[in-house]
Amino acid sequence: MNEVSASDYDAVVLPGGQINPDLLRLEPKALGFIKDVFNQKKIVAAVCHAPWLLIETGIAKGRRMTSYKSIKTDVINAGAKWQDSNVVVDDGVITSRNPGDLDAFSAKIIEEVEEGRHTKRSAG
C-alpha cells in the first residue's frame, strides 16, 4: 500500500461481502487511499457492505446512498440519505445494494469514469 497513489487512478471500486469492507475499515492506509481518491474528485464506488468504508472515511455524510439492507441503519446513522435502489449516484460516489445489482453498478461506473472528475464536488 505504500507504493499506491490515488493520482495514478481514475476510480476506486470497493468490494462487497461482509468481511472485505470490515477488514479494510481497520486499515488506515486503505482509508487514506479512499479519501485521497475522493478528495481528488474521482469516482468512488461501493457495493453491498462496502459503504461501511464510506462511513469510516466520512464520505457518506450528507450523500444519497444505498447499501446491503443489513447496514441500512449504519448508513442512515452516518448521516446519509439511504435509498432502496439498485444503484445510487451522488456526485461521483456510486453505491449499490447487492450482487443482483452488479450490471447497473458496473454500467454506472463506466458512465461516471467517462464523464471525468467531479469538479463541483467539495473535498471532504
C-alpha positions in Angstrom: 0.0 0.0 0.0 3.0 2.3 0.4 3.5 2.4 -3.3 -0.1 3.2 -4.3 -1.1 6.8 -5.1 -4.6 8.0 -5.8 -3.2 10.2 -8.6 -2.5 7.0 -10.6 -6.2 6.0 -10.8 -9.4 7.3 -12.2 -11.6 5.5 -9.7 -11.7 3.1 -6.8 -14.2 0.2 -6.6 -14.7 -1.1 -3.1 -15.5 -4.8 -2.7 -18.7 -6.1 -1.1 -19.3 -9.0 1.1 -19.2 -8.7 4.9 -15.5 -9.5 5.6 -13.8 -7.4 2.9 -15.0 -4.0 4.0 -15.0 -4.9 7.6 -11.3 -5.7 7.4 -10.4 -2.8 5.2 -12.1 -0.2 7.5 -9.4 -1.2 10.1 -6.6 -0.3 7.7 -5.6 3.4 7.9 -3.6 3.3 4.6 -6.7 1.8 2.8 -8.9 4.5 4.3 -6.4 7.2 3.4 -6.3 6.0 -0.2 -10.1 6.0 -0.5 -10.2 9.5 1.0 -7.5 10.7 -1.4 -9.4 9.4 -4.4 -12.5 11.2 -3.2 -10.6 14.4 -2.5 -9.1 14.3 -6.0 -12.8 14.4 -7.2 -12.5 10.9 -8.8 -15.1 8.1 -8.7 -15.6 6.1 -5.5 -17.9 3.1 -6.0 -19.1 0.8 -3.2 -21.3 -2.3 -3.3 -23.1 -4.4 -0.7 -21.3 -3.8 2.7 -18.6 -1.6 1.2 -20.5 1.6 2.2 -19.0 0.9 5.6 -15.8 2.3 4.1 -17.6 5.4 3.0 -18.9 5.8 6.6 -15.5 5.2 8.1 -13.9 7.9 5.8 -16.7 10.5 6.4 -17.7 10.4 2.7 -21.2 9.1 3.5 -22.4 12.1 5.5 -24.9 14.1 3.6 -24.9 11.9 0.5 -27.7 9.9 -1.2 -26.6 6.2 -1.0 -27.8 2.7 -0.9 -26.3 -0.5 0.6 -27.0 -4.0 1.6 -30.2 -3.9 3.6 -28.5 -5.1 6.8 -26.3 -2.0 7.0 -29.1 0.5 6.1 -29.2 1.8 9.7 -25.4 2.2 9.7 -25.7 4.3 6.6 -28.5 6.4 8.0 -26.7 6.9 11.3 -23.7 8.2 9.4 -25.8 11.0 8.0 -26.5 9.6 4.5 -29.9 9.6 2.9 -30.5 5.9 2.2 -32.5 4.8 -0.9 -33.7 1.3 -1.8 -32.4 1.5 -5.4 -30.2 -0.8 -7.5 -27.7 2.0 -7.9 -27.4 5.5 -6.4 -25.0 8.1 -7.7 -24.3 11.3 -5.7 -21.7 13.4 -7.5 -19.3 10.6 -8.4 -20.0 8.4 -5.3 -21.7 5.3 -6.6 -23.4 2.7 -4.3 -25.3 -0.5 -5.0 -27.2 -3.0 -2.8 -26.0 -6.5 -3.7 -24.7 -8.8 -6.4 -28.0 -8.7 -8.2 -27.4 -5.0 -8.9 -23.9 -5.5 -10.5 -25.0 -4.9 -14.1 -26.4 -1.5 -13.2 -23.5 -0.8 -10.8 -20.9 -1.6 -13.5 -22.6 0.4 -16.2 -22.8 3.4 -13.9 -19.1 3.2 -13.0 -18.2 3.2 -16.7 -20.5 6.2 -17.3 -19.1 8.2 -14.4 -15.4 7.4 -15.4 -16.2 8.6 -18.9 -17.6 11.9 -17.5 -14.3 12.5 -15.7 -13.7 14.4 -12.5 -16.5 15.9 -10.4 -15.0 19.3 -10.1 -18.1 20.8 -8.4 -17.8 18.3 -5.5 -16.2 19.8 -2.4 -13.4 17.8 -0.8 -14.4 16.1 2.5 
